[in-house]
Amino acid sequence: MAEAKRIRSKNYSEHEKTLLKLIVSNHPVIESKIHTAAIEQKKRSAWTAIGNAFNANEDVTTRTVQQLQ
């Protein structure tokens, strides 16, 4: 079977890196080492919120949650 090539996106600009670090710092749960069902659900919710906040800015390339992780 031939595997499909992965789709590449633009590299992160310095502004995007800084913005992502700032947004992630507001969600400390994603750095938790605990892996219970409740914590994992909170992590998924936090990444969704991070994705929405990142993509809400007009001067960034739109990225999926998986790309931001």
TORPA-4810 file (N, C-alpha, C, O; in nm, 3 decimals):
<nodes>
NODE_1_0.083_-0.119_0.000_0.000_0.000_0.000_0.087_0.125_0.000_0.186_0.133_0.072_M
NODE_2_0.049_0.217_-0.079_0.121_0.344_-0.082_0.060_0.437_0.022_-0.061_0.457_0.028_A
NODE_3_0.146_0.493_0.103_0.099_0.585_0.206_0.085_0.724_0.146_0.166_0.765_0.063_E
NODE_4_-0.017_0.795_0.187_-0.038_0.931_0.140_0.067_1.023_0.202_0.104_1.006_0.318_A
NODE_5_0.113_1.118_0.125_0.208_1.214_0.179_0.137_1.303_0.281_0.021_1.337_0.264_K
NODE_6_0.209_1.337_0.385_0.147_1.425_0.484_0.143_1.567_0.429_0.229_1.609_0.351_R
NODE_7_0.044_1.639_0.471_0.027_1.776_0.427_0.107_1.867_0.520_0.087_1.865_0.642_I
NODE_8_0.195_1.944_0.462_0.279_2.034_0.540_0.216_2.172_0.546_0.153_2.218_0.450_R
NODE_9_0.233_2.236_0.658_0.186_2.374_0.671_0.307_2.465_0.681_0.421_2.420_0.689_S
NODE_10_0.280_2.594_0.682_0.388_2.691_0.693_0.459_2.675_0.827_0.400_2.630_0.925_K
NODE_11_0.585_2.713_0.830_0.659_2.714_0.956_0.601_2.820_1.048_0.541_2.918_1.003_N
NODE_12_0.619_2.800_1.178_0.573_2.897_1.276_0.661_3.021_1.270_0.784_3.011_1.268_Y
NODE_13_0.598_3.138_1.267_0.674_3.263_1.274_0.708_3.289_1.421_0.653_3.224_1.510_S
NODE_14_0.796_3.383_1.445_0.832_3.417_1.584_0.710_3.469_1.659_0.693_3.439_1.778_E
NODE_15_0.625_3.544_1.592_0.503_3.596_1.654_0.412_3.480_1.694_0.355_3.481_1.804_H
NODE_16_0.397_3.381_1.607_0.311_3.267_1.637_0.366_3.186_1.754_0.290_3.140_1.839_E
NODE_17_0.497_3.167_1.760_0.560_3.094_1.870_0.534_3.165_2.003_0.498_3.101_2.102_K
NODE_18_0.553_3.296_2.004_0.532_3.374_2.126_0.386_3.369_2.169_0.356_3.352_2.287_T
NODE_19_0.296_3.383_2.072_0.153_3.380_2.102_0.112_3.243_2.158_0.037_3.236_2.255_L
NODE_20_0.161_3.136_2.098_0.127_3.002_2.144_0.179_2.979_2.286_0.109_2.921_2.368_L
NODE_21_0.300_3.022_2.315_0.356_3.008_2.450_0.271_3.083_2.552_0.247_3.034_2.663_K
NODE_22_0.227_3.202_2.514_0.144_3.282_2.604_0.010_3.214_2.631_-0.036_3.210_2.745_L
NODE_23_-0.052_3.161_2.527_-0.182_3.096_2.543_-0.168_2.968_2.624_-0.251_2.940_2.711_I
NODE_24_-0.064_2.889_2.597_-0.043_2.763_2.668_-0.015_2.788_2.816_-0.055_2.707_2.900_V
NODE_25_0.052_2.896_2.848_0.083_2.924_2.988_-0.042_2.949_3.071_-0.038_2.939_3.194_S
NODE_26_-0.153_2.982_3.006_-0.280_3.003_3.077_-0.354_2.872_3.105_-0.459_2.874_3.170_N
NODE_27_-0.302_2.759_3.056_-0.366_2.628_3.074_-0.266_2.528_3.133_-0.213_2.444_3.061_H
NODE_28_-0.240_2.537_3.263_-0.139_2.449_3.324_-0.177_2.301_3.325_-0.090_2.216_3.344_P
NODE_29_-0.304_2.269_3.306_-0.347_2.129_3.312_-0.283_2.045_3.201_-0.269_1.924_3.218_V
NODE_30_-0.244_2.105_3.090_-0.189_2.025_2.981_-0.050_1.972_3.011_-0.002_1.882_2.942_I
NODE_31_0.015_2.025_3.113_0.147_1.975_3.152_0.139_1.878_3.269_0.242_1.836_3.322_E
NODE_32_0.017_1.841_3.307_-0.002_1.747_3.418_0.045_1.608_3.377_0.022_1.564_3.265_S
NODE_33_0.111_1.540_3.469_0.160_1.403_3.445_0.059_1.297_3.486_0.083_1.178_3.468_K
NODE_34_-0.053_1.339_3.542_-0.157_1.246_3.587_-0.242_1.207_3.467_-0.278_1.292_3.386_I
NODE_35_-0.273_1.078_3.456_-0.347_1.030_3.340_-0.476_0.959_3.381_-0.494_0.841_3.353_H
NODE_36_-0.564_1.032_3.446_-0.695_0.978_3.476_-0.792_1.025_3.368_-0.760_1.115_3.291_T
NODE_37_-0.908_0.963_3.362_-1.007_1.000_3.261_-1.049_1.146_3.275_-1.066_1.216_3.175_A
NODE_38_-1.064_1.192_3.396_-1.107_1.330_3.419_-1.000_1.430_3.373_-1.032_1.531_3.311_A
NODE_39_-0.874_1.401_3.404_-0.765_1.491_3.363_-0.751_1.490_3.212_-0.729_1.596_3.151_I
NODE_40_-0.762_1.374_3.150_-0.749_1.366_3.004_-0.860_1.446_2.936_-0.836_1.509_2.833_E
NODE_41_-0.980_1.443_2.992_-1.090_1.523_2.936_-1.060_1.672_2.951_-1.087_1.751_2.860_Q
NODE_42_-1.005_1.711_3.065_-0.968_1.852_3.085_-0.859_1.894_2.988_-0.860_2.007_2.939_K
NODE_43_-0.765_1.804_2.960_-0.658_1.834_2.865_-0.715_1.854_2.725_-0.675_1.947_2.655_K
NODE_44_-0.807_1.767_2.683_-0.870_1.782_2.550_-0.945_1.914_2.541_-0.938_1.984_2.440_R
NODE_45_-1.016_1.949_2.647_-1.089_2.076_2.649_-0.992_2.195_2.645_-1.018_2.294_2.578_S
NODE_46_-0.882_2.183_2.716_-0.782_2.291_2.718_-0.721_2.308_2.579_-0.704_2.421_2.534_A
NODE_47_-0.688_2.197_2.511_-0.629_2.209_2.377_-0.729_2.268_2.277_-0.690_2.342_2.187_W
NODE_48_-0.856_2.236_2.293_-0.958_2.296_2.207_-0.964_2.446_2.231_-0.972_2.524_2.136_T
NODE_49_-0.960_2.487_2.357_-0.961_2.630_2.390_-0.835_2.699_2.337_-0.842_2.812_2.288_A
NODE_50_-0.720_2.632_2.348_-0.595_2.688_2.296_-0.606_2.706_2.144_-0.566_2.810_2.091_I
NODE_51_-0.658_2.606_2.076_-0.674_2.615_1.931_-0.766_2.729_1.891_-0.737_2.802_1.796_G
NODE_52_-0.876_2.744_1.962_-0.970_2.853_1.932_-0.907_2.990_1.957_-0.924_3.082_1.877_N
NODE_53_-0.834_3.002_2.066_-0.770_3.129_2.099_-0.660_3.163_1.998_-0.645_3.278_1.958_A
NODE_54_-0.583_3.063_1.958_-0.475_3.085_1.861_-0.532_3.126_1.726_-0.485_3.222_1.665_F
NODE_55_-0.632_3.055_1.679_-0.689_3.082_1.547_-0.777_3.207_1.543_-0.813_3.254_1.435_N
NODE_56_-0.812_3.261_1.660_-0.892_3.383_1.665_-0.812_3.505_1.621_-0.871_3.608_1.587_A
NODE_57_-0.681_3.496_1.623_-0.596_3.607_1.581_-0.590_3.613_1.429_-0.580_3.510_1.362_N
NODE_58_-0.597_3.734_1.376_-0.600_3.751_1.230_-0.464_3.733_1.165_-0.456_3.697_1.047_E
NODE_59_-0.357_3.756_1.238_-0.224_3.755_1.178_-0.149_3.624_1.198_-0.026_3.623_1.201_D
NODE_60_-0.222_3.512_1.212_-0.159_3.380_1.225_-0.215_3.287_1.118_-0.325_3.309_1.065_V
NODE_61_-0.139_3.183_1.086_-0.187_3.079_0.997_-0.280_2.989_1.075_-0.247_2.947_1.186_T
NODE_62_-0.397_2.958_1.019_-0.493_2.872_1.087_-0.434_2.732_1.100_-0.386_2.675_1.002_T
NODE_63_-0.438_2.679_1.221_-0.381_2.546_1.248_-0.481_2.463_1.329_-0.562_2.516_1.404_R
NODE_64_-0.471_2.332_1.312_-0.557_2.241_1.387_-0.497_2.220_1.526_-0.383_2.258_1.553_T
NODE_65_-0.575_2.159_1.612_-0.528_2.131_1.747_-0.409_2.035_1.742_-0.313_2.051_1.817_V
NODE_66_-0.415_1.935_1.653_-0.304_1.840_1.641_-0.176_1.910_1.598_-0.068_1.874_1.644_Q
NODE_67_-0.185_2.009_1.511_-0.067_2.082_1.469_-0.011_2.166_1.583_0.111_2.182_1.595_Q
NODE_68_-0.097_2.219_1.667_-0.051_2.301_1.778_0.013_2.216_1.888_0.105_2.261_1.956_L
NODE_69_-0.035_2.095_1.905_0.022_2.009_2.008_0.162_1.972_1.971_0.228_1.899_2.045_Q
</nodes>
